[in-house]
Each structure stands twice: as structure tokens, then as C-alpha cells.
Amino acid sequence: MLDVKAIANSFLCTESKFDVVVGRLQMWTFSKVYGPVFTLYFGPKPTVVVHGYEAVKEALDDLGEEFSGRGSFPIVERMNNGLGSLCDPTFILSCAPSNVICSVIFHNRFDYKDENFLNLMEKLNENFKILNSPWMQVCNALPAFIDYLPGSHNKVIKNITEIKSYILGRVKEHQETLDMDNPRDFIDCFLIKMEQEKHNPHSEFTIESLLATVTDVFVAGSETTSTTLRYGLLLLLKHTEVTAKVQEEIDHVIGRHRSPCMQDRTHMPYTDAMVHEIQRYINLIPNNVPHAATCNVRFRNYVIPKGTDLVTSLTSVLHDDKEFPNPEVFDPGHFLDENGNFKKSDYFMPFSIGEYSLFLFLLQVQGKRMCVGEALARMELFLLLTTIVQNFNLKSFVDTKDIDTTPVANTFGRVPPSYQLYFIPR
């Protein structure tokens, strides 16, 4: 008989079997022994691991259609049925990108003291922390646990249910005031499409689909960007020489009397390189979101059966020491040529080929994992980080040499440690 409790304890006693097995060093070690394509068992199911730039690019780009299926991610599948005062920037850096998403979805931004907004933010942040816990990795490896055992996974599902309940109320408001000729936001556009296809029995434009889509856009579009911003600010706080160079470029190109705009980026190679280096260095989703083979695929002399999960190690690409010398060092020079001009890299795929593919995974869309939020996320990161550094000097509460940038979670996503800093007006 299967001893469920013993299995769970054996996972948790080592903090997380998944975390140990797919840790960065283990992946590199396995690839040296077995090559760039090998199989690991997460629970009872085999998963093919693709390691290194050439293999990852071939799998995600050259064979993008064949590996465009959704990999197994059980918990997500369940989710879908003051001036210079010392402060922790987590809240404000979560609110800003979330409000951008809200303006797209709901046609309005929230005041940061709005009760509904605060409730949404609380549930959003709590879920991301839980998803990065060892227990969630156990649940994804052995999905039967989700249905039969108590645990934090139930809190994730409860939070998503409450978020969907709020969204349903907003959808009903939109239905009452809908103008078919003047859509205001994403919900209006979806409702109009529903009306146009109301006689199509196979239409995918339903209220249930709308709730799932809006929920996932809100969740994925908020947390990935806010975590990147929070981690980026920590790196700028520690690396004062980088922040000084960015400020020098900002003063030269923009000045201090107008806000940055996207047109400025082409004239700001160092700042652009800094934003790219933050994404490369933090390696937010180390092993990408799960892909799956949509058919039997011949890949590098292996036959991968239809339905097999595929893990593509983005760490092996973003921290490749041939493309990025000293990859463990935070250095915007990784994206600059010898003349100080911005240098593109094919190895820059912080969220797979087609950035922010987490969006499409959560949206349950078939086809290549190109992200609907890629352009928006790039703009947010550049504009928000540039605006902060333009207007404030960042001062650490502790000596910069004592600032630890090691993630406190490193399972599904890499979460930066909590920290405080002073924002000193320039």
C-alpha cells in the first residue's frame, strides 16, 4: 500500500526533492554526464530535460510547434476550475504593475488604499509565495495529493476562487453598461466577441473562459513584473557603481524635468543593458514553465513520445559562461560591445523564447509560447526602473557589502529576500 504520509515527509525532510534534483549545480552535473538531453522522474512521470543554449533553442524555436503542448502543472490546473523614510518596497512595486494590468482589464486604476485592491494584492502575493514552497513541488510531482491531502495548495485554490468572484462582479457591471461600438477594455472586447458568436455552439468565448482568462492575465501579468522590479531594485541598491552610471546617462539624455518615455531607450544603451542584465542575472523562472510534446518528436537522435513533459533549463542559457563571462556576476557589460553600444544576445531568454511565456501557459493557449504581455512587460521594467533612479538616490540600511541577493525561494520561481532602503530625493 502507498504510504502517502511517508512519501510526503521524505520530500519535505530535504526541503524539497524537486529543489534538490533540479538545482542549478545538479542540472549542470547531469548534463556533463548524460549530454544536453536526459530524462528525470518527478514522481512517477518521466520528464525530458533540455540543457544548454543550442538544445534549448532547437527545442523551443526549431521544434516550437512540436513542443507547444502544455506541460503538466497540476496546481495551476486546479486554480483554473513618505520622503526618504525607511521602507520595504515590496508593496509599492507590486501595486504599480498590477494597476497597469487593471487599467487594461477593468478600464480603471485603483487607489493604493482601495479595500478591493488591497485584498487582491494580498491574495496575489500569498499565492506566489505558496507556489514557490517545497510542498507545491511535491503536489506537482504527485498531483493526487492535491485532492486528498490538506495543505497550503487549498489556500491557493481558495484565493483564486475569491479573485474570480470579484472579477465576476466586474464582468456583470460591464454587461450592464456595454456599448457594442465603443469597447472600453479587455472585458468589453471579450463580451462583444461573445455576442457575435452567441449562435456558435462551439464558441470558446464564454463567461467561464472570460473569468479564467482575466484571472490569469491579472495573476501572471502582475507577479512576474513586480518580482523582477523588486529584485532589480535590490541589485541597484547593492551595486552603487551601476546605479551611478545609469543616473549619469539619465541626466544626459532625459534630464530631471520630464518623465522617461520608450523613445529614450534607444539613446540609453547602459540603462537598456542594466534592465537586460537584471533579467538575465535573477533568472526568474529557472526551468521555464512546462512544455509538452504534441506528437511523437525525433529530437537529437531521441524519440520523445507525444504527451511527454519537457523542462527547458533557462539557467543553462542565461548563465552560459561562453556567452556571458562570469555569469554569476551582475554586470550590464554583458550586453554592451567594446564601444559601449547595446549588444543583443540570442541567449537572452529570461522567460523562454518569446518572453513572458508564463502568460500563455496560464492562459491555456495552444501554439508556440509567444507571450501577449511581452511588449508591455518590457516597457514597464524600463520606465519604472528609470523613473525611480531618475528621481531618487537609493541608500541601504546596511553596508552594501553585506547586502545578500541570494533568493529565498528557488523552486518554481526565484524570490528575492526582503529588504529595506531609503529613497532620497535627488
C-alpha positions as CSV (number, residue, x, y, z in Angstrom):
1,M,0.0,0.0,0.0
2,L,1.2,3.5,-0.8
3,D,2.3,5.3,2.3
4,V,1.3,8.8,1.4
5,K,2.5,10.4,4.6
6,A,5.9,8.8,4.4
7,I,6.4,9.9,0.9
8,A,5.4,13.5,1.7
9,N,7.7,13.5,4.7
10,S,10.6,12.2,2.6
11,F,10.1,15.0,0.2
12,L,9.9,17.7,2.9
13,C,12.7,16.4,5.1
14,T,15.2,17.5,2.4
15,E,13.3,20.8,2.0
16,S,12.2,19.7,-1.5
17,K,13.2,16.7,-3.6
18,F,12.4,18.8,-6.7
19,D,14.6,21.6,-5.4
20,V,17.5,19.2,-4.8
21,V,17.2,17.3,-8.1
22,V,16.7,20.2,-10.4
23,G,19.1,22.6,-8.6
24,R,21.4,24.5,-10.8
25,L,24.5,22.5,-9.9
26,Q,22.7,19.2,-10.3
27,M,21.5,20.2,-13.8
28,W,25.0,21.1,-14.9
29,T,26.4,17.9,-13.5
30,F,23.8,15.7,-15.1
31,S,24.3,17.4,-18.5
32,K,28.1,16.8,-18.3
33,V,27.4,13.1,-17.7
34,Y,24.4,12.5,-19.9
35,G,24.6,15.3,-22.5
36,P,22.2,18.1,-23.3
37,V,19.1,15.8,-23.4
38,F,18.3,13.5,-20.5
39,T,15.3,12.2,-18.5
40,L,14.3,12.8,-14.9
41,Y,11.4,11.3,-13.0
42,F,9.3,13.8,-11.0
43,G,7.1,11.4,-9.1
44,P,6.0,8.6,-11.4
45,K,6.2,10.6,-14.7
46,P,9.3,10.9,-16.9
47,T,10.3,14.4,-17.9
48,V,12.8,15.2,-20.6
49,V,15.3,17.9,-19.6
50,V,16.9,20.1,-22.3
51,H,20.1,21.8,-21.2
52,G,22.3,24.4,-22.9
53,Y,21.6,27.2,-25.5
54,E,21.8,25.1,-28.7
55,A,19.5,22.4,-27.4
56,V,17.0,24.8,-25.8
57,K,16.9,26.9,-28.9
58,E,16.3,23.9,-31.1
59,A,13.5,22.6,-28.8
60,L,11.7,25.9,-28.4
61,D,12.4,27.6,-31.8
62,D,13.1,25.0,-34.5
63,L,10.6,22.5,-33.0
64,G,8.4,25.1,-31.4
65,E,5.2,23.6,-32.8
66,E,6.0,20.0,-31.8
67,F,6.8,21.1,-28.2
68,S,4.0,23.7,-27.9
69,G,1.8,21.5,-25.8
70,R,1.0,22.4,-22.2
71,G,3.2,20.6,-19.7
72,S,1.8,19.2,-16.5
73,F,1.5,21.8,-13.7
74,P,-1.3,20.4,-11.5
75,I,-1.7,23.2,-9.0
76,V,-2.3,25.8,-11.7
77,E,-4.7,23.5,-13.5
78,R,-6.7,23.3,-10.2
79,M,-6.6,27.0,-9.8
80,N,-8.4,27.5,-13.1
81,N,-11.8,25.3,-12.2
82,G,6.7,59.2,2.5
83,L,10.2,61.3,1.6
84,G,13.3,59.3,2.4
85,S,11.7,57.2,5.1
86,L,13.0,53.8,5.5
87,C,10.7,51.3,3.8
88,D,10.2,47.9,2.3
89,P,9.5,48.4,-1.5
90,T,7.5,45.2,-1.9
91,F,4.1,46.7,-1.7
92,I,4.6,49.7,-4.0
93,L,6.4,47.6,-6.6
94,S,3.6,45.1,-6.6
95,C,0.9,47.7,-6.9
96,A,2.4,49.6,-9.9
97,P,2.4,46.7,-12.5
98,S,-0.9,45.3,-11.1
99,N,-2.6,48.7,-11.7
100,V,-1.3,48.7,-15.3
101,I,-3.0,45.3,-15.8
102,C,-6.1,46.6,-14.1
103,S,-6.3,49.5,-16.5
104,V,-6.2,47.1,-19.4
105,I,-8.7,44.7,-18.0
106,F,-11.1,46.9,-16.0
107,H,-10.6,50.3,-17.6
108,N,-9.6,51.8,-14.3
109,R,-6.7,52.0,-11.8
110,F,-7.1,51.6,-8.1
111,D,-6.1,53.9,-5.3
112,Y,-3.4,52.1,-3.3
113,K,-5.7,52.3,-0.2
114,D,-8.7,50.8,-2.0
115,E,-10.0,47.9,0.0
116,N,-10.7,45.7,-3.0
117,F,-7.3,46.3,-4.5
118,L,-5.5,45.6,-1.2
119,N,-7.4,42.3,-0.9
120,L,-6.5,41.3,-4.4
121,M,-2.8,42.2,-3.8
122,E,-2.8,40.2,-0.6
123,K,-4.1,37.1,-2.3
124,L,-1.8,37.5,-5.2
125,N,1.4,37.8,-3.1
126,E,0.3,35.0,-0.8
127,N,-0.2,32.7,-3.8
128,F,3.2,33.4,-5.3
129,K,4.9,32.6,-2.0
130,I,3.0,29.3,-1.7
131,L,3.7,28.3,-5.3
132,N,7.4,28.6,-4.5
133,S,7.2,26.4,-1.4
134,P,8.6,22.8,-1.3
135,W,5.0,21.5,-0.7
136,M,3.9,22.8,-4.1
137,Q,6.7,20.9,-5.8
138,V,5.5,17.8,-4.1
139,C,1.9,18.4,-5.3
140,N,3.1,19.0,-8.9
141,A,5.1,15.8,-8.8
142,L,2.3,13.7,-7.2
143,P,-1.0,15.5,-8.1
144,A,-3.1,13.0,-6.2
145,F,-2.0,14.9,-3.1
146,I,-3.9,18.0,-4.3
147,D,-7.3,16.1,-4.0
148,Y,-6.7,14.0,-0.9
149,L,-4.4,15.8,1.5
150,P,-4.7,19.1,3.4
151,G,-2.1,21.7,2.8
152,S,-1.3,25.2,1.5
153,H,-2.4,24.2,-2.0
154,N,-6.0,24.5,-0.8
155,K,-5.3,28.1,0.2
156,V,-4.0,28.8,-3.3
157,I,-7.2,27.5,-4.8
158,K,-9.4,29.4,-2.3
159,N,-7.6,32.6,-3.1
160,I,-8.1,32.2,-6.8
161,T,-11.8,31.4,-6.2
162,E,-12.2,34.7,-4.3
163,I,-10.3,36.6,-7.0
164,K,-12.6,35.1,-9.7
165,S,-15.6,36.1,-7.6
166,Y,-14.5,39.7,-7.6
167,I,-13.9,39.6,-11.3
168,L,-17.3,38.1,-12.0
169,G,-18.8,41.2,-10.2
170,R,-16.9,43.5,-12.5
171,V,-18.0,41.5,-15.6
172,K,-21.6,41.9,-14.6
173,E,-21.1,45.7,-14.3
174,H,-19.6,45.7,-17.8
175,Q,-22.6,43.7,-19.2
176,E,-25.0,46.3,-17.8
177,T,-23.1,49.3,-19.4
178,L,-21.7,47.6,-22.6
179,D,-21.6,49.7,-25.7
180,M,-21.0,47.3,-28.7
181,D,-19.5,50.2,-30.7
182,N,-17.2,51.5,-28.0
183,P,-15.3,48.9,-26.1
184,R,-13.5,50.3,-23.1
185,D,-11.2,47.5,-22.1
186,F,-10.4,43.8,-22.4
187,I,-13.6,42.6,-20.7
188,D,-15.7,44.7,-23.2
189,C,-13.9,43.3,-26.2
190,F,-14.4,39.7,-24.9
191,L,-18.2,40.4,-24.2
192,I,-18.6,41.8,-27.7
193,K,-17.0,38.7,-29.2
194,M,-19.3,36.5,-27.1
195,E,-22.3,38.4,-28.5
196,Q,-21.0,37.9,-32.0
197,E,-20.6,34.2,-31.5
198,K,-23.7,33.5,-29.4
199,H,-25.2,31.2,-32.0
200,N,-21.9,29.2,-32.4
201,P,-22.3,26.1,-30.1
202,H,-18.5,25.5,-30.3
203,S,-17.5,29.0,-29.4
204,E,-14.7,29.4,-26.8
205,F,-16.0,32.8,-25.8
206,T,-18.0,32.0,-22.7
207,I,-18.3,33.6,-19.3
208,E,-16.3,30.8,-17.7
209,S,-13.5,31.3,-20.3
210,L,-13.6,35.1,-19.6
211,L,-13.2,34.6,-15.9
212,A,-10.3,32.2,-16.3
213,T,-8.5,34.5,-18.8
214,V,-8.9,37.7,-16.9
215,T,-7.8,35.9,-13.7
216,D,-4.7,34.5,-15.3
217,V,-3.7,37.8,-17.1
218,F,-4.0,39.6,-13.8
219,V,-2.0,37.0,-11.8
220,A,0.7,36.4,-14.4
221,G,1.0,40.0,-15.6
222,S,1.3,41.3,-12.1
223,E,3.6,39.0,-10.2
224,T,6.4,38.3,-12.8
225,T,7.0,42.0,-13.4
226,S,6.7,43.1,-9.7
227,T,9.2,40.4,-8.6
228,T,11.6,41.4,-11.3
229,L,11.3,45.1,-10.2
230,R,11.9,44.2,-6.6
231,Y,14.9,42.1,-7.4
232,G,16.2,44.7,-9.7
233,L,16.0,47.4,-7.1
234,L,17.9,45.2,-4.7
235,L,20.7,44.8,-7.2
236,L,20.9,48.5,-7.9
237,L,21.0,49.1,-4.1
238,K,24.0,46.8,-3.8
239,H,25.8,47.8,-7.0
240,T,26.1,51.6,-6.4
241,E,28.5,52.0,-9.3
242,V,25.9,50.7,-11.8
243,T,23.2,53.0,-10.3
244,A,25.6,56.0,-10.7
245,K,26.3,55.2,-14.3
246,V,22.5,54.9,-15.0
247,Q,21.9,58.2,-13.3
248,E,24.6,59.9,-15.4
249,E,23.0,58.6,-18.6
250,I,19.6,59.6,-17.5
251,D,20.8,63.2,-16.7
252,H,22.4,63.4,-20.1
253,V,19.6,62.0,-22.2
254,I,16.4,62.9,-20.2
255,G,17.3,65.3,-17.5
256,R,15.3,65.7,-14.4
257,H,12.4,67.8,-15.6
258,R,10.4,65.3,-17.7
259,S,9.4,61.7,-17.4
260,P,11.2,59.0,-19.3
261,C,9.5,57.6,-22.4
262,M,10.2,54.5,-24.5
263,Q,11.8,56.5,-27.3
264,D,14.6,57.3,-24.8
265,R,15.7,53.7,-24.6
266,T,17.5,53.7,-28.0
267,H,19.6,56.6,-26.7
268,M,20.4,54.9,-23.4
269,P,22.5,51.8,-24.1
270,Y,23.8,51.4,-20.5
271,T,20.3,51.7,-18.9
272,D,19.0,49.3,-21.5
273,A,21.8,46.9,-20.7
274,M,21.1,47.3,-17.0
275,V,17.5,46.2,-17.4
276,H,18.5,43.2,-19.5
277,E,21.2,42.2,-17.0
278,I,18.7,42.3,-14.2
279,Q,16.5,39.8,-16.1
280,R,19.5,37.6,-17.0
281,Y,21.0,37.6,-13.6
282,I,18.0,36.9,-11.5
283,N,16.9,34.1,-13.8
284,L,13.3,34.4,-12.5
285,I,11.9,31.1,-13.8
286,P,15.0,28.8,-13.9
287,N,13.4,25.8,-15.6
288,N,10.8,27.6,-17.7
289,V,7.1,26.6,-17.5
290,P,6.4,23.0,-18.5
291,H,6.1,22.3,-22.2
292,A,4.8,19.0,-23.7
293,A,5.2,17.2,-27.0
294,T,2.1,17.5,-29.2
295,C,3.2,14.5,-31.2
296,N,6.0,11.9,-31.4
297,V,9.1,14.0,-31.9
298,R,12.6,13.0,-33.1
299,F,14.9,15.3,-31.2
300,R,18.7,14.9,-31.3
301,N,18.6,11.2,-32.0
302,Y,15.9,10.6,-29.4
303,V,12.3,9.8,-30.0
304,I,10.2,11.7,-27.4
305,P,6.6,10.3,-27.2
306,K,3.6,12.5,-27.5
307,G,2.5,13.9,-24.2
308,T,5.9,13.8,-22.6
309,D,6.7,16.8,-20.4
310,L,9.7,18.9,-21.4
311,V,11.8,21.0,-19.0
312,T,14.0,23.6,-20.8
313,S,16.7,24.8,-18.5
314,L,16.8,28.6,-18.9
315,T,19.6,28.8,-16.3
316,S,21.8,26.9,-18.7
317,V,21.3,29.6,-21.3
318,L,21.2,32.8,-19.2
319,H,24.2,31.7,-17.2
320,D,26.3,30.2,-20.1
321,D,29.8,31.3,-19.4
322,K,30.8,31.4,-23.0
323,E,28.2,33.9,-23.9
324,F,28.3,35.8,-20.6
325,P,31.8,35.7,-19.0
326,N,31.5,35.4,-15.2
327,P,27.7,34.8,-15.4
328,E,27.4,34.8,-11.6
329,V,28.4,38.4,-11.5
330,F,25.9,41.2,-12.0
331,D,27.4,43.2,-14.9
332,P,25.5,45.3,-17.5
333,G,28.6,44.9,-19.6
334,H,27.3,41.5,-20.7
335,F,25.0,43.5,-23.0
336,L,27.5,46.1,-24.2
337,D,30.1,46.0,-27.0
338,E,33.6,47.4,-26.8
339,N,32.2,50.9,-27.9
340,G,29.6,51.0,-25.2
341,N,26.7,50.3,-27.6
342,F,23.9,48.0,-26.6
343,K,24.6,44.4,-27.8
344,K,21.8,42.0,-28.3
345,S,22.2,38.3,-27.4
346,D,20.4,35.3,-28.7
347,Y,20.9,33.8,-25.3
348,F,18.7,36.4,-23.7
349,M,15.5,34.4,-23.0
350,P,14.5,35.1,-19.4
351,F,11.0,33.7,-19.9
352,S,11.7,31.3,-22.8
353,I,11.9,32.1,-26.5
354,G,9.1,34.7,-26.7
355,E,9.4,36.4,-23.3
356,Y,6.8,36.1,-20.6
357,S,5.6,32.8,-21.9
358,L,4.2,32.3,-18.4
359,F,1.3,34.4,-19.6
360,L,0.3,31.9,-22.3
361,F,0.9,28.9,-20.2
362,L,-1.6,30.2,-17.7
363,L,-3.9,31.3,-20.4
364,Q,-4.0,27.7,-21.7
365,V,-3.5,28.8,-25.3
366,Q,-2.1,26.3,-27.8
367,G,0.6,27.1,-30.3
368,K,4.1,28.5,-29.8
369,R,4.6,30.0,-26.4
370,M,4.7,33.6,-27.5
371,C,3.6,36.0,-24.8
372,V,0.8,38.5,-25.1
373,G,2.4,40.6,-22.4
374,E,6.0,40.8,-23.7
375,A,5.9,44.3,-25.0
376,L,4.0,45.6,-22.0
377,A,6.4,44.0,-19.5
378,R,9.5,45.4,-21.3
379,M,8.0,48.9,-21.2
380,E,7.1,48.6,-17.5
381,L,10.6,47.4,-16.5
382,F,12.4,50.2,-18.4
383,L,10.0,53.0,-17.5
384,L,9.6,52.2,-13.8
385,L,13.2,51.5,-13.0
386,T,14.4,54.5,-15.0
387,T,11.9,56.8,-13.2
388,I,12.9,55.6,-9.8
389,V,16.6,56.1,-10.4
390,Q,15.9,59.4,-12.1
391,N,14.2,60.8,-9.0
392,F,15.9,59.1,-6.1
393,N,19.2,58.1,-4.7
394,L,19.0,54.6,-3.2
395,K,20.5,54.2,0.2
396,S,20.9,50.9,2.0
397,F,20.1,50.4,5.7
398,V,23.2,48.2,5.9
399,D,26.6,48.3,4.4
400,T,26.3,47.4,0.7
401,K,28.9,44.7,1.0
402,D,26.5,43.0,3.5
403,I,23.5,43.1,1.1
404,D,22.6,39.5,0.3
405,T,21.0,39.0,-3.1
406,T,20.6,35.2,-2.8
407,P,16.9,34.2,-3.5
408,V,14.9,33.0,-0.5
409,A,12.9,30.7,-2.8
410,N,14.4,28.9,-5.8
411,T,11.8,26.3,-6.9
412,F,9.2,27.4,-9.5
413,G,10.5,31.0,-9.4
414,R,13.3,32.8,-7.7
415,V,12.1,35.2,-5.0
416,P,14.4,37.9,-3.7
417,P,15.0,38.3,0.1
418,S,13.1,41.0,2.0
419,Y,15.0,44.3,2.4
420,Q,14.5,47.9,3.3
421,L,16.0,51.0,1.8
422,Y,15.9,54.8,1.9
423,F,14.6,56.7,-1.2
424,I,16.5,60.0,-1.1
425,P,15.1,62.7,-3.5
426,R,17.8,63.8,-5.9
